[in-house]
Amino acid sequence: MFKPLKLKFLRIRLLMIIALLIILSCPFSSRAQYEHKLFTSNIILEAKIHYGFLYAQHLELQLFNAHFPAFEFSIEKLTYGRQRWERAFNYPILGMTFFYSPLGSNPILGSSFALMPFVNFPLFKSKAFTFGFRFALGLGYLTKKFDRINNYKDIAIGSHLNAAINLMLEARYQLSEYFTLTAGICLQHFSNGSLKTPNYGLNAPLVSIGLAFKPVRDNKDIGDRYIAPTEPFSTTIRKAIEFNFGAAIGYKNMQSEFGQNFLVYHLFENTFFQVSRKSKFGMGLDLSYDASHKKILESAGITTTSPVDIARPGVNAAYELMLGKLGFIMNLGVYLSGKEKSNGPLYEKLCFQYNFTKNFFAHVLLKVHFGRADYIGWGLGYNFNVLYGKKTIK
């Protein structure tokens, strides 16, 4: 009888000791650990309320027009320049955000959920006010999708899982050491990159207001991050022309149109000139072979005699934004040939490129025509530099 009671009290005491240790180690109860000038808590919790509407980028989407709210909760962290790119971009905020919207309570579209990592780049910063640009990219889930029998009117999206992209211009005003008021204008986008059609995608312009909470006050010894670094980080490097060669393979589920799936093969080359520690400009060449184009041409009564009729070469202008080993590349180009012309002569390409060695990289690319995703490709590539002089980069 006494032994069970004794064991029960021992368990209670053990739980109390564990709880006490957790409380003592928690940043809310012990600020002494942040007194060191090289260490402070950098976690921020933020909630936002959005209000906006669905933008019908195609006439077929006008039946979904609606105004609606959206809600967002984020876990963020300040950067203190541990990585070189953090100093180059004036100490951005990194984070993860959870997004929800009922999308106007439309029974055809359902509701949307998204989980998106993001980077918030300061464009202007003072001690109390920051104006910046936030780029978020993650995974979205729509509760409704196209179905030939049960939901045939949903021509916007053909899959539950989608890419979720959020582009935001945001103002942040520090009310106190713990609270920051935020407001912004953003575009929320859902698309599956034509992994499964139909795929017109959903675009929602939104305005927002929010409140950010920093549980621990800023360390006063870390104040230089409010001023963009200049001379201490300037350097003289050898001028170089960078050549990137890559290949990717994509997949298109077109069961709803043709009853089958297709592969897309993509080759590209980008030539870059580095103009700052953040940016590279240049031009590129593309060659893509989309097997679905043969079916599209046949359905229009156009015959093809060789793979050359399907291949689409293109030339483009290129820009790369550098974030350490990660590069974000944008291309705007024009097709030079190809019989399938339903998408028009222009194309856009967005690519995330990760350099896992000095010369080799992996990448994910999205091919787009006037805001409509065509396909997503995954691949590998090789880059090398040709040196031709010296240049000072700040």
DRENDO-1510 file (C-alpha; in Angstrom, 1 decimal, always signed):
<recs>
REC; n; res; u; v; w
REC; 1; MET; +0.0; +0.0; +0.0 .
REC; 2; PHE; +2.8; +2.4; +1.0 .
REC; 3; LYS; +5.1; +1.5; -1.9 .
REC; 4; PRO; +2.7; +2.7; -4.6 .
REC; 5; LEU; +2.1; +5.9; -2.7 .
REC; 6; LYS; +5.9; +6.4; -2.3 .
REC; 7; LEU; +6.5; +5.7; -6.0 .
REC; 8; LYS; +3.7; +8.2; -6.8 .
REC; 9; PHE; +5.2; +10.9; -4.7 .
REC; 10; LEU; +8.7; +10.2; -6.2 .
REC; 11; ARG; +7.2; +10.6; -9.7 .
REC; 12; ILE; +5.5; +13.8; -8.8 .
REC; 13; ARG; +8.8; +15.2; -7.3 .
REC; 14; LEU; +10.7; +14.1; -10.4 .
REC; 15; LEU; +8.2; +15.8; -12.7 .
REC; 16; MET; +8.4; +19.0; -10.5 .
REC; 17; ILE; +12.2; +19.0; -10.8 .
REC; 18; ILE; +12.0; +18.5; -14.6 .
REC; 19; ALA; +9.5; +21.3; -14.9 .
REC; 20; LEU; +11.6; +23.6; -12.7 .
REC; 21; LEU; +14.7; +22.9; -14.9 .
REC; 22; ILE; +12.7; +23.7; -18.0 .
REC; 23; ILE; +11.4; +27.0; -16.5 .
REC; 24; LEU; +14.9; +28.0; -15.4 .
REC; 25; SER; +16.3; +27.3; -18.9 .
REC; 26; CYS; +13.5; +29.1; -20.6 .
REC; 27; PRO; +14.4; +32.6; -22.1 .
REC; 28; PHE; +11.2; +34.1; -20.6 .
REC; 29; SER; +12.4; +33.5; -17.0 .
REC; 30; SER; +16.2; +33.9; -17.4 .
REC; 31; ARG; +17.6; +36.8; -19.2 .
REC; 32; ALA; +21.1; +36.5; -17.9 .
REC; 33; GLN; +22.1; +34.0; -20.6 .
REC; 34; TYR; +21.5; +36.8; -23.2 .
REC; 35; GLU; +23.7; +39.4; -21.5 .
REC; 36; HIS; +26.7; +38.3; -23.4 .
REC; 37; LYS; +27.3; +40.8; -26.3 .
REC; 38; LEU; +27.6; +37.9; -28.9 .
REC; 39; PHE; +24.4; +36.1; -27.9 .
REC; 40; THR; +20.7; +37.0; -27.7 .
REC; 41; SER; +17.4; +35.4; -28.5 .
REC; 42; ASN; +16.3; +36.2; -32.1 .
REC; 43; ILE; +12.9; +34.5; -32.2 .
REC; 44; ILE; +9.7; +36.4; -33.2 .
REC; 45; LEU; +6.1; +35.3; -33.2 .
REC; 46; GLU; +3.8; +37.1; -35.6 .
REC; 47; ALA; +0.1; +37.0; -36.5 .
REC; 48; LYS; -1.5; +38.6; -39.6 .
REC; 49; ILE; -5.0; +39.2; -40.8 .
REC; 50; HIS; -5.5; +39.6; -44.6 .
REC; 51; TYR; -8.4; +40.7; -46.8 .
REC; 52; GLY; -8.5; +40.5; -50.6 .
REC; 53; PHE; -10.0; +38.9; -53.6 .
REC; 54; LEU; -9.3; +36.3; -56.3 .
REC; 55; TYR; -7.9; +37.8; -59.5 .
REC; 56; ALA; -9.2; +36.1; -62.7 .
REC; 57; GLN; -6.1; +36.1; -64.9 .
REC; 58; HIS; -8.2; +34.1; -67.4 .
REC; 59; LEU; -11.8; +34.7; -68.4 .
REC; 60; GLU; -12.7; +31.1; -67.4 .
REC; 61; LEU; -11.9; +31.9; -63.8 .
REC; 62; GLN; -14.4; +34.8; -63.4 .
REC; 63; LEU; -17.0; +32.5; -61.9 .
REC; 64; PHE; -14.8; +32.3; -58.8 .
REC; 65; ASN; -14.7; +36.0; -58.1 .
REC; 66; ALA; -15.1; +36.7; -54.4 .
REC; 67; HIS; -13.8; +38.8; -51.5 .
REC; 68; PHE; -12.5; +37.0; -48.4 .
REC; 69; PRO; -10.3; +37.1; -45.4 .
REC; 70; ALA; -7.1; +35.1; -44.8 .
REC; 71; PHE; -5.1; +34.4; -41.7 .
REC; 72; GLU; -1.4; +33.9; -41.1 .
REC; 73; PHE; +0.8; +32.8; -38.2 .
REC; 74; SER; +4.6; +33.0; -38.5 .
REC; 75; ILE; +7.7; +32.0; -36.5 .
REC; 76; GLU; +10.6; +34.2; -37.4 .
REC; 77; LYS; +14.2; +34.9; -36.5 .
REC; 78; LEU; +16.4; +37.9; -36.9 .
REC; 79; THR; +19.8; +37.5; -38.5 .
REC; 80; TYR; +22.9; +39.0; -37.1 .
REC; 81; GLY; +25.3; +38.5; -40.0 .
REC; 82; ARG; +26.6; +35.1; -39.2 .
REC; 83; GLN; +26.6; +34.3; -43.0 .
REC; 84; ARG; +28.1; +36.7; -45.4 .
REC; 85; TRP; +24.9; +37.0; -47.5 .
REC; 86; GLU; +23.0; +38.1; -44.4 .
REC; 87; ARG; +25.3; +41.2; -44.1 .
REC; 88; ALA; +25.0; +41.8; -47.9 .
REC; 89; PHE; +21.2; +42.0; -47.6 .
REC; 90; ASN; +21.1; +44.2; -44.6 .
REC; 91; TYR; +20.2; +41.5; -42.0 .
REC; 92; PRO; +16.9; +40.0; -43.3 .
REC; 93; ILE; +14.3; +38.2; -41.3 .
REC; 94; LEU; +14.0; +34.4; -41.9 .
REC; 95; GLY; +10.9; +32.4; -41.0 .
REC; 96; MET; +8.2; +29.9; -41.5 .
REC; 97; THR; +4.6; +30.9; -42.0 .
REC; 98; PHE; +1.2; +29.1; -41.9 .
REC; 99; PHE; -1.5; +30.5; -44.2 .
REC; 100; TYR; -5.2; +29.8; -44.2 .
REC; 101; SER; -8.1; +31.2; -46.3 .
REC; 102; PRO; -11.6; +30.1; -46.9 .
REC; 103; LEU; -11.4; +31.6; -50.5 .
REC; 104; GLY; -14.8; +33.1; -50.3 .
REC; 105; SER; -16.4; +29.9; -49.0 .
REC; 106; ASN; -16.9; +28.7; -52.6 .
REC; 107; PRO; -18.1; +25.1; -52.6 .
REC; 108; ILE; -16.1; +24.5; -55.9 .
REC; 109; LEU; -12.8; +25.8; -54.7 .
REC; 110; GLY; -13.0; +24.9; -51.0 .
REC; 111; SER; -10.4; +26.3; -48.6 .
REC; 112; SER; -6.6; +26.8; -48.8 .
REC; 113; PHE; -3.8; +26.0; -46.5 .
REC; 114; ALA; -0.1; +26.7; -46.9 .
REC; 115; LEU; +3.2; +26.2; -45.1 .
REC; 116; MET; +5.9; +28.5; -46.5 .
REC; 117; PRO; +9.5; +29.3; -45.5 .
REC; 118; PHE; +10.3; +32.9; -46.3 .
REC; 119; VAL; +13.0; +35.6; -46.4 .
REC; 120; ASN; +12.1; +39.2; -45.6 .
REC; 121; PHE; +14.6; +41.5; -47.2 .
REC; 122; PRO; +14.9; +45.0; -45.8 .
REC; 123; LEU; +14.9; +47.7; -48.5 .
REC; 124; PHE; +15.0; +50.6; -45.9 .
REC; 125; LYS; +15.8; +50.2; -42.2 .
REC; 126; SER; +16.0; +52.4; -39.2 .
REC; 127; LYS; +15.8; +51.5; -35.5 .
REC; 128; ALA; +12.1; +51.9; -35.4 .
REC; 129; PHE; +10.9; +51.4; -39.0 .
REC; 130; THR; +11.6; +48.9; -41.7 .
REC; 131; PHE; +10.2; +48.6; -45.2 .
REC; 132; GLY; +11.0; +45.4; -47.0 .
REC; 133; PHE; +10.1; +42.7; -49.5 .
REC; 134; ARG; +9.1; +39.2; -48.4 .
REC; 135; PHE; +9.4; +36.2; -50.6 .
REC; 136; ALA; +7.8; +33.0; -49.4 .
REC; 137; LEU; +7.7; +29.6; -51.2 .
REC; 138; GLY; +6.3; +26.4; -49.8 .
REC; 139; LEU; +3.6; +23.7; -50.0 .
REC; 140; GLY; -0.1; +24.5; -50.3 .
REC; 141; TYR; -3.2; +22.3; -49.9 .
REC; 142; LEU; -6.6; +23.0; -51.4 .
REC; 143; THR; -9.5; +21.1; -50.0 .
REC; 144; LYS; -11.3; +20.9; -53.4 .
REC; 145; LYS; -9.9; +20.0; -56.9 .
REC; 146; PHE; -11.1; +19.2; -60.4 .
REC; 147; ASP; -13.0; +16.0; -60.7 .
REC; 148; ARG; -14.7; +15.0; -63.9 .
REC; 149; ILE; -17.8; +13.8; -62.1 .
REC; 150; ASN; -18.0; +15.4; -58.6 .
REC; 151; ASN; -16.3; +18.8; -59.2 .
REC; 152; TYR; -16.1; +19.4; -63.0 .
REC; 153; LYS; -16.5; +23.2; -62.7 .
REC; 154; ASP; -13.1; +23.6; -60.8 .
REC; 155; ILE; -11.0; +24.3; -63.9 .
REC; 156; ALA; -8.5; +26.3; -61.8 .
REC; 157; ILE; -6.7; +23.4; -60.0 .
REC; 158; GLY; -6.3; +19.7; -60.8 .
REC; 159; SER; -4.6; +18.6; -57.5 .
REC; 160; HIS; -4.9; +19.0; -53.8 .
REC; 161; LEU; -1.2; +19.6; -53.3 .
REC; 162; ASN; +0.3; +22.7; -54.9 .
REC; 163; ALA; +3.2; +25.1; -54.8 .
REC; 164; ALA; +2.3; +28.1; -52.6 .
REC; 165; ILE; +4.1; +31.4; -53.4 .
REC; 166; ASN; +3.7; +34.7; -51.5 .
REC; 167; LEU; +5.2; +38.0; -52.6 .
REC; 168; MET; +4.8; +40.9; -50.1 .
REC; 169; LEU; +5.8; +44.5; -49.7 .
REC; 170; GLU; +5.7; +45.1; -45.9 .
REC; 171; ALA; +6.2; +47.9; -43.5 .
REC; 172; ARG; +7.2; +47.2; -39.8 .
REC; 173; TYR; +7.1; +49.7; -37.0 .
REC; 174; GLN; +8.5; +48.9; -33.6 .
REC; 175; LEU; +6.1; +49.9; -30.9 .
REC; 176; SER; +8.2; +48.7; -28.0 .
REC; 177; GLU; +11.1; +46.3; -27.2 .
REC; 178; TYR; +8.6; +43.4; -27.4 .
REC; 179; PHE; +5.9; +44.4; -30.0 .
REC; 180; THR; +6.1; +45.4; -33.7 .
REC; 181; LEU; +3.2; +46.6; -35.8 .
REC; 182; THR; +3.2; +45.3; -39.4 .
REC; 183; ALA; +1.2; +46.1; -42.6 .
REC; 184; GLY; +1.6; +44.9; -46.1 .
REC; 185; ILE; +0.3; +44.3; -49.6 .
REC; 186; CYS; +0.9; +40.8; -51.1 .
REC; 187; LEU; +0.0; +38.4; -53.8 .
REC; 188; GLN; -0.8; +34.8; -52.8 .
REC; 189; HIS; -0.4; +32.2; -55.6 .
REC; 190; PHE; -1.3; +28.5; -55.7 .
REC; 191; SER; -0.3; +26.3; -58.7 .
REC; 192; ASN; +0.9; +22.7; -59.3 .
REC; 193; GLY; +3.1; +23.6; -62.2 .
REC; 194; SER; +1.0; +21.4; -64.5 .
REC; 195; LEU; +2.0; +18.3; -62.7 .
REC; 196; LYS; -1.7; +17.6; -63.0 .
REC; 197; THR; -4.1; +19.5; -65.3 .
REC; 198; PRO; -6.2; +21.7; -65.4 .
REC; 199; ASN; -3.8; +24.2; -63.9 .
REC; 200; TYR; -4.9; +27.8; -64.4 .
REC; 201; GLY; -3.7; +28.5; -60.8 .
REC; 202; LEU; -5.2; +30.8; -58.2 .
REC; 203; ASN; -4.0; +34.4; -57.6 .
REC; 204; ALA; -5.2; +36.5; -54.6 .
REC; 205; PRO; -4.1; +40.1; -54.1 .
REC; 206; LEU; -4.3; +40.8; -50.3 .
REC; 207; VAL; -3.7; +43.7; -47.8 .
REC; 208; SER; -2.7; +42.8; -44.3 .
REC; 209; ILE; -2.2; +44.1; -40.8 .
REC; 210; GLY; -0.3; +42.2; -38.1 .
REC; 211; LEU; +1.4; +42.2; -34.7 .
REC; 212; ALA; +4.8; +40.7; -34.0 .
REC; 213; PHE; +5.9; +39.7; -30.5 .
REC; 214; LYS; +9.6; +39.3; -29.5 .
REC; 215; PRO; +9.7; +37.4; -26.2 .
REC; 216; VAL; +13.1; +38.7; -25.2 .
REC; 217; ARG; +14.3; +42.3; -25.5 .
REC; 218; ASP; +17.1; +43.1; -28.0 .
REC; 219; ASN; +20.7; +42.9; -26.8 .
REC; 220; LYS; +22.0; +46.5; -26.8 .
REC; 221; ASP; +25.5; +45.3; -27.7 .
REC; 222; ILE; +24.2; +44.2; -31.1 .
REC; 223; GLY; +23.1; +47.4; -32.6 .
REC; 224; ASP; +25.1; +47.6; -35.8 .
REC; 225; ARG; +22.7; +45.5; -37.7 .
REC; 226; TYR; +20.4; +48.5; -38.2 .
REC; 227; ILE; +23.1; +50.0; -40.5 .
REC; 228; ALA; +23.9; +48.3; -43.8 .
REC; 229; PRO; +27.6; +47.2; -43.8 .
REC; 230; THR; +29.7; +49.1; -46.3 .
REC; 231; GLU; +33.5; +49.4; -46.4 .
REC; 232; PRO; +34.3; +46.6; -43.8 .
REC; 233; PHE; +32.9; +44.1; -46.3 .
REC; 234; SER; +34.2; +45.5; -49.6 .
REC; 235; THR; +36.7; +43.4; -51.5 .
REC; 236; THR; +38.6; +43.2; -54.7 .
REC; 237; ILE; +38.0; +40.1; -56.8 .
REC; 238; ARG; +39.0; +38.8; -60.2 .
REC; 239; LYS; +36.5; +39.7; -62.9 .
REC; 240; ALA; +34.9; +36.5; -64.3 .
REC; 241; ILE; +32.4; +35.4; -66.8 .
REC; 242; GLU; +30.3; +32.5; -65.4 .
REC; 243; PHE; +28.9; +29.8; -67.6 .
REC; 244; ASN; +26.2; +27.5; -66.3 .
REC; 245; PHE; +25.1; +24.4; -68.2 .
REC; 246; GLY; +22.2; +22.3; -66.9 .
REC; 247; ALA; +19.6; +19.7; -67.8 .
REC; 248; ALA; +16.2; +19.0; -66.2 .
REC; 249; ILE; +13.3; +16.6; -66.6 .
REC; 250; GLY; +9.7; +17.5; -66.0 .
REC; 251; TYR; +6.4; +15.6; -65.7 .
REC; 252; LYS; +2.9; +16.6; -66.9 .
REC; 253; ASN; -0.2; +14.7; -65.9 .
REC; 254; MET; -2.7; +15.4; -68.7 .
REC; 255; GLN; -5.2; +12.6; -68.0 .
REC; 256; SER; -8.1; +15.0; -68.1 .
REC; 257; GLU; -7.3; +16.2; -71.7 .
REC; 258; PHE; -5.6; +13.2; -73.4 .
REC; 259; GLY; -5.8; +10.4; -70.9 .
REC; 260; GLN; -2.1; +10.0; -70.5 .
REC; 261; ASN; +1.0; +11.6; -68.9 .
REC; 262; PHE; +4.0; +13.2; -70.6 .
REC; 263; LEU; +7.7; +13.9; -69.9 .
REC; 264; VAL; +9.5; +17.2; -70.7 .
REC; 265; TYR; +13.2; +17.5; -71.3 .
REC; 266; HIS; +15.0; +20.8; -70.9 .
REC; 267; LEU; +18.6; +21.9; -71.6 .
REC; 268; PHE; +19.9; +25.4; -70.8 .
REC; 269; GLU; +22.9; +27.6; -70.6 .
REC; 270; ASN; +23.3; +30.8; -68.6 .
REC; 271; THR; +26.1; +33.3; -69.0 .
REC; 272; PHE; +26.5; +35.7; -66.1 .
REC; 273; PHE; +28.5; +38.8; -65.2 .
REC; 274; GLN; +28.7; +39.5; -61.4 .
REC; 275; VAL; +27.9; +43.2; -60.8 .
REC; 276; SER; +27.7; +43.2; -57.0 .
REC; 277; ARG; +27.8; +40.8; -54.0 .
REC; 278; LYS; +24.1; +40.2; -54.5 .
REC; 279; SER; +23.5; +40.2; -58.2 .
REC; 280; LYS; +24.5; +38.7; -61.6 .
REC; 281; PHE; +23.2; +39.7; -65.0 .
REC; 282; GLY; +23.5; +37.9; -68.3 .
REC; 283; MET; +21.8; +36.0; -71.0 .
REC; 284; GLY; +20.8; +32.4; -71.7 .
REC; 285; LEU; +19.8; +29.7; -74.2 .
REC; 286; ASP; +17.1; +27.1; -73.8 .
REC; 287; LEU; +16.1; +24.0; -75.6 .
REC; 288; SER; +13.0; +22.1; -74.5 .
REC; 289; TYR; +11.2; +19.0; -75.8 .
REC; 290; ASP; +7.6; +18.6; -74.5 .
REC; 291; ALA; +6.1; +15.3; -75.6 .
REC; 292; SER; +2.5; +16.7; -75.0 .
REC; 293; HIS; +3.0; +19.1; -77.8 .
REC; 294; LYS; +2.7; +16.3; -80.4 .
REC; 295; LYS; -0.8; +15.4; -79.0 .
REC; 296; ILE; -1.8; +19.1; -79.0 .
REC; 297; LEU; -0.8; +19.5; -82.6 .
REC; 298; GLU; -2.5; +16.3; -83.7 .
REC; 299; SER; -5.8; +17.4; -82.0 .
REC; 300; ALA; -5.5; +20.6; -84.0 .
REC; 301; GLY; -5.0; +18.7; -87.3 .
REC; 302; ILE; -1.3; +19.6; -87.6 .
REC; 303; THR; +1.1; +16.7; -88.4 .
REC; 304; THR; +4.6; +16.4; -87.2 .
REC; 305; THR; +7.3; +14.5; -89.1 .
REC; 306; SER; +10.3; +14.7; -86.7 .
REC; 307; PRO; +11.3; +15.7; -83.1 .
REC; 308; VAL; +12.5; +19.0; -84.5 .
REC; 309; ASP; +8.9; +20.1; -85.0 .
REC; 310; ILE; +8.3; +19.6; -81.3 .
REC; 311; ALA; +11.6; +21.1; -79.9 .
REC; 312; ARG; +11.4; +24.7; -78.9 .
REC; 313; PRO; +14.8; +26.6; -78.7 .
REC; 314; GLY; +14.8; +30.0; -77.1 .
REC; 315; VAL; +17.0; +32.9; -76.1 .
REC; 316; ASN; +16.6; +35.0; -72.9 .
REC; 317; ALA; +17.8; +37.7; -70.6 .
REC; 318; ALA; +18.9; +36.3; -67.2 .
REC; 319; TYR; +19.3; +37.6; -63.6 .
REC; 320; GLU; +20.6; +35.8; -60.5 .
REC; 321; LEU; +20.0; +36.8; -56.9 .
REC; 322; MET; +22.7; +35.2; -54.7 .
REC; 323; LEU; +22.0; +33.9; -51.2 .
REC; 324; GLY; +25.2; +32.1; -50.2 .
REC; 325; LYS; +25.2; +28.7; -52.0 .
REC; 326; LEU; +21.6; +29.3; -53.1 .
REC; 327; GLY; +20.8; +31.3; -56.2 .
REC; 328; PHE; +17.4; +32.5; -57.4 .
REC; 329; ILE; +17.5; +32.9; -61.2 .
REC; 330; MET; +14.9; +34.6; -63.4 .
REC; 331; ASN; +14.8; +34.4; -67.2 .
REC; 332; LEU; +12.6; +36.2; -69.7 .
REC; 333; GLY; +12.9; +34.9; -73.2 .
REC; 334; VAL; +11.5; +34.4; -76.7 .
REC; 335; TYR; +11.1; +31.2; -78.7 .
REC; 336; LEU; +13.0; +30.9; -81.9 .
REC; 337; SER; +11.0; +28.1; -83.5 .
REC; 338; GLY; +8.5; +25.2; -82.8 .
REC; 339; LYS; +5.2; +24.3; -84.4 .
REC; 340; GLU; +3.2; +24.4; -81.1 .
REC; 341; LYS; +2.4; +28.1; -80.6 .
REC; 342; SER; -0.6; +28.2; -78.4 .
REC; 343; ASN; +1.4; +29.6; -75.5 .
REC; 344; GLY; +2.7; +32.5; -77.5 .
REC; 345; PRO; +6.3; +33.5; -78.4 .
REC; 346; LEU; +7.4; +34.6; -74.9 .
REC; 347; TYR; +8.2; +32.6; -71.8 .
REC; 348; GLU; +9.4; +33.1; -68.3 .
REC; 349; LYS; +11.6; +30.8; -66.2 .
REC; 350; LEU; +12.1; +30.8; -62.5 .
REC; 351; CYS; +14.9; +28.6; -61.1 .
REC; 352; PHE; +16.3; +27.8; -57.6 .
REC; 353; GLN; +19.9; +26.6; -57.9 .
REC; 354; TYR; +21.9; +25.1; -55.1 .
REC; 355; ASN; +25.7; +24.9; -55.5 .
REC; 356; PHE; +26.6; +21.8; -53.5 .
REC; 357; THR; +30.3; +22.0; -54.8 .
REC; 358; LYS; +32.4; +24.7; -56.4 .
REC; 359; ASN; +31.3; +23.5; -59.9 .
REC; 360; PHE; +28.2; +21.3; -59.6 .
REC; 361; PHE; +24.7; +22.4; -58.7 .
REC; 362; ALA; +21.2; +21.0; -58.4 .
REC; 363; HIS; +18.2; +23.0; -59.5 .
REC; 364; VAL; +14.4; +23.2; -59.6 .
REC; 365; LEU; +12.9; +25.3; -62.4 .
REC; 366; LEU; +9.4; +26.5; -63.3 .
REC; 367; LYS; +8.5; +27.3; -66.9 .
REC; 368; VAL; +5.7; +29.9; -67.2 .
REC; 369; HIS; +3.8; +31.5; -70.0 .
REC; 370; PHE; +2.1; +34.9; -69.1 .
REC; 371; GLY; +1.6; +33.8; -65.5 .
REC; 372; ARG; +0.4; +30.3; -66.3 .
REC; 373; ALA; +2.7; +27.5; -65.1 .
REC; 374; ASP; +3.7; +25.1; -67.9 .
REC; 375; TYR; +5.8; +22.5; -66.0 .
REC; 376; ILE; +8.2; +22.0; -63.2 .
REC; 377; GLY; +11.6; +20.4; -63.8 .
REC; 378; TRP; +14.4; +18.9; -61.6 .
REC; 379; GLY; +18.0; +18.5; -62.7 .
REC; 380; LEU; +21.7; +18.9; -62.3 .
REC; 381; GLY; +24.3; +21.2; -63.8 .
REC; 382; TYR; +27.9; +22.3; -64.1 .
REC; 383; ASN; +29.4; +25.8; -63.9 .
REC; 384; PHE; +32.8; +27.3; -64.5 .
REC; 385; ASN; +34.4; +30.8; -64.6 .
REC; 386; VAL; +36.6; +32.5; -67.2 .
REC; 387; LEU; +38.8; +35.2; -65.5 .
REC; 388; TYR; +39.6; +38.4; -67.3 .
REC; 389; GLY; +40.5; +41.2; -64.8 .
REC; 390; LYS; +39.9; +42.7; -61.4 .
REC; 391; LYS; +36.9; +44.4; -59.8 .
REC; 392; THR; +36.0; +45.9; -56.3 .
REC; 393; ILE; +32.7; +44.6; -55.0 .
REC; 394; LYS; +30.9; +46.2; -52.1 .
</recs>
